[in-house]
Amino acid sequence: MTHSLKKEGKYSYIEAGEGEPIIVLHGLMGGLSNFNSVTEFFSNKGYKIIIPELPIYSQSLLKTNVKSFAKYLHDFIDFKGFKQVILLGNSLGGHIGLYHTKLYPAKVKALIITGSSGLYESAMGGGYTKRSDYEVIKKKAQDVFYDPAVATKEIVDEVYETVNDRNKLIKTLAIAKSAIRHNMAKDLPNMTTPVCIIWGKNDTVTPPDVAEEFNTLLPDSDLYWIDKCGHAAMMEHPIEFNTILDSWLIKRGL
């Protein structure tokens, strides 16, 4: 099932279900549809799932950074009138969730990260010198997943279009630099929010030792592995991802 995009003020977002709000944060080139299974499952479990379209390519270059996106998220939470939320982020979305939690800890009841940036950024935004070569871009898109078949033509086409749009490419590189600047290693030990870390054992973008480091540095975190899984666990193994997260939310009384 595809959910239609709501537009209110400056915000565009998907919303499904009623109950405890879970705000889902997509990655750099990740569409909102990457979270279809999360939306379907948890909107029927007593949660309100909200997936805002982050202004990754629509803000000025000066505001194309992790901190600005975290502030944008804070404004969106206020706009929706939520006192507290659960955040779930993949890749750059995880980094934005972490940075938002650092800035506004009282607003975040819990945080779920999967394949998150924030500690290790070398693979983000690099290697687009042959961006006009479709096969090169296809290979890069496939490398994100353990099973290359997950990188459908639709996904490859979207990545290809993004990296061949000069404005989007400049912003992609600006975000990659911002992710390096906003390294969270020194902040994580001070963050007491409960964090669920769900990671693909075969993630080559943010390798498994990144998940281990997140788990070591965060005071109140639980780490779960998904085997034969790359950078986007909720897409490659949706049932396992949802089962792990559901159990964790129950365990934590969320």
C-alpha positions in Angstrom: 0.0 0.0 0.0 1.3 3.5 -0.8 0.4 6.4 1.4 -0.3 9.8 -0.2 1.9 12.7 0.7 0.3 15.4 2.9 1.3 19.0 2.3 0.8 21.5 5.1 2.7 24.8 5.2 6.3 24.2 4.2 6.0 20.5 5.2 5.3 17.4 3.0 5.0 14.1 4.9 3.3 10.7 5.0 1.2 9.9 8.0 -0.5 6.6 8.9 -2.0 5.1 12.1 -3.0 6.5 15.5 -1.1 6.5 18.8 2.5 7.1 19.9 4.3 9.1 17.2 7.3 7.6 15.5 9.0 10.0 13.1 11.0 8.2 10.4 14.0 10.0 8.9 15.1 8.9 5.4 18.7 9.0 4.1 20.5 11.0 1.5 19.1 9.3 -1.6 16.4 7.3 0.3 12.8 7.7 -0.8 10.0 7.6 1.7 8.8 4.3 0.1 11.9 2.6 1.6 9.9 2.5 4.8 6.7 1.0 3.4 7.0 -2.1 5.6 7.7 -0.1 8.7 4.7 2.1 8.0 2.4 -0.8 7.4 3.5 -2.8 10.4 3.7 -0.1 13.1 0.6 1.9 12.0 -1.4 -1.2 12.9 0.4 -1.6 16.2 -0.8 1.6 18.1 1.7 4.0 16.6 1.3 7.0 14.4 4.0 6.8 11.7 5.1 10.1 10.2 7.7 10.4 7.4 8.6 14.0 6.6 10.3 14.8 3.3 13.6 16.3 4.5 14.6 19.4 2.6 17.9 17.8 1.5 17.9 19.4 -2.0 15.6 22.4 -1.4 17.4 24.5 1.3 20.1 27.0 0.5 23.7 25.6 0.4 24.4 27.4 3.7 21.6 25.4 5.3 22.5 22.1 3.7 24.0 20.5 6.8 23.2 18.0 9.6 22.5 20.8 12.2 20.0 22.6 10.0 18.1 19.4 9.2 18.0 18.6 12.9 16.5 22.1 13.5 14.0 21.6 10.6 12.9 18.3 12.4 12.5 20.2 15.7 10.3 22.8 13.9 8.3 20.0 12.3 7.7 18.3 15.7 6.5 21.6 17.1 4.3 22.2 14.0 2.6 18.8 14.6 2.1 19.6 18.3 4.0 16.5 19.6 5.4 16.8 23.1 7.7 13.8 22.7 8.4 11.5 19.8 10.3 8.3 18.9 12.8 8.8 16.1 13.8 6.2 13.6 16.6 7.0 11.1 18.5 5.2 8.3 21.9 6.4 7.1 21.9 10.3 7.1 18.5 10.1 8.8 20.0 8.3 11.7 22.7 11.1 12.0 19.9 13.8 11.9 18.1 11.9 14.6 21.2 11.6 16.8 22.0 15.3 16.3 18.4 16.3 17.1 18.5 14.2 20.2 21.7 15.9 21.3 20.1 19.4 20.8 16.6 18.6 22.1 16.8 15.6 24.4 13.5 16.3 26.2 11.7 15.9 22.9 12.9 12.4 22.2 11.5 9.4 24.0 13.7 6.9 22.1 15.8 6.6 19.0 16.3 3.8 16.5 19.3 4.0 14.2 20.2 1.7 11.3 23.2 2.1 9.0 23.6 5.5 10.6 26.3 8.1 9.7 27.7 10.1 12.6 30.9 8.2 13.3 32.2 7.1 9.9 31.5 9.0 6.7 34.1 8.0 4.2 31.7 6.3 1.9 29.1 9.0 1.8 29.0 11.3 -1.2 32.3 10.0 -2.7 33.1 8.4 -6.0 30.9 10.3 -8.4 33.6 11.2 -10.9 32.1 8.8 -13.5 28.5 9.9 -12.7 27.5 10.0 -16.3 28.2 6.3 -16.6 24.9 4.5 -15.8 26.5 1.2 -15.2 29.0 2.7 -12.6 26.1 4.3 -10.8 24.1 1.1 -10.9 27.0 -0.8 -9.3 27.3 1.9 -6.6 23.5 1.6 -5.9 23.7 -2.3 -5.8 26.7 -2.1 -3.4 24.5 -0.5 -0.8 22.6 -3.9 -0.4 23.8 -7.4 0.3 21.5 -8.6 -2.4 22.0 -6.4 -5.5 18.5 -7.3 -6.7 17.1 -4.9 -4.1 18.5 -2.0 -6.1 15.6 -1.9 -8.6 15.8 0.1 -11.8 13.6 2.7 -10.1 16.2 3.1 -7.3 19.1 3.2 -9.7 17.4 5.7 -12.0 16.7 8.0 -9.0 20.4 7.9 -7.9 21.5 8.5 -11.5 19.2 11.5 -11.8 20.4 12.9 -8.5 24.1 12.7 -9.2 23.7 14.1 -12.7 21.8 17.1 -11.4 24.5 19.6 -10.7 22.6 21.4 -8.0 21.8 18.1 -6.2 25.4 16.8 -6.6 26.8 20.0 -5.0 24.4 19.6 -2.1 25.2 15.9 -1.8 28.9 16.7 -1.4 28.0 19.5 1.0 26.1 17.0 3.2 28.9 14.5 3.1 31.3 17.2 4.3 28.8 18.3 7.0 28.5 14.7 8.2 32.2 14.6 8.7 32.2 17.9 10.5 29.3 16.8 12.8 31.0 13.7 14.1 29.2 12.5 17.2 31.9 10.6 19.0 32.3 13.1 21.8 28.6 13.7 22.2 27.3 10.1 22.4 28.5 9.4 26.0 26.4 12.3 27.2 23.2 11.1 25.5 21.0 9.1 27.9 18.0 8.5 25.5 17.3 4.8 25.0 18.7 3.8 21.5 18.0 0.7 19.5 20.7 -0.1 17.0 19.7 -2.4 14.1 22.5 -3.2 11.7 23.2 -5.2 8.6 26.2 -7.6 9.2 27.3 -7.0 5.6 26.9 -3.2 5.5 29.8 -1.8 3.4 28.7 1.8 3.7 28.8 2.0 7.5 30.6 -1.3 8.4 29.7 -3.4 11.5 32.4 -1.9 13.6 30.6 1.4 13.4 27.6 -0.2 15.0 29.9 -1.6 17.7 31.3 1.8 18.4 27.8 3.4 18.6 26.8 0.7 21.1 30.0 1.3 23.2 29.7 5.1 23.2 25.9 5.4 23.9 25.1 4.9 27.6 21.7 3.2 27.1 21.7 1.2 23.8 20.9 -2.3 22.5 22.6 -3.6 19.4 20.9 -6.1 17.0 22.4 -7.7 13.9 20.7 -8.9 10.7 22.6 -11.4 8.7 23.0 -11.2 4.9 22.0 -7.6 5.1 23.6 -4.3 3.8 23.0 -0.7 4.6 19.2 -0.5 4.5 17.9 -3.3 6.8 14.3 -2.2 6.7 14.3 -2.7 2.9 16.3 -5.9 2.7 14.8 -7.8 5.6 11.6 -5.9 6.5 10.0 -8.7 8.5 13.1 -9.3 10.7 13.6 -5.6 11.1 10.0 -5.0 12.3 10.2 -8.0 14.6 13.4 -6.8 16.3 12.0 -3.3 16.6 8.6 -4.4 17.9 10.3 -6.6 20.6 12.6 -3.7 21.6 9.7 -1.2 21.9 7.8 -3.7 24.1 10.9 -4.5 26.2 11.4 -0.7 26.8 7.7 -0.1 27.5 7.4 2.2 24.5 
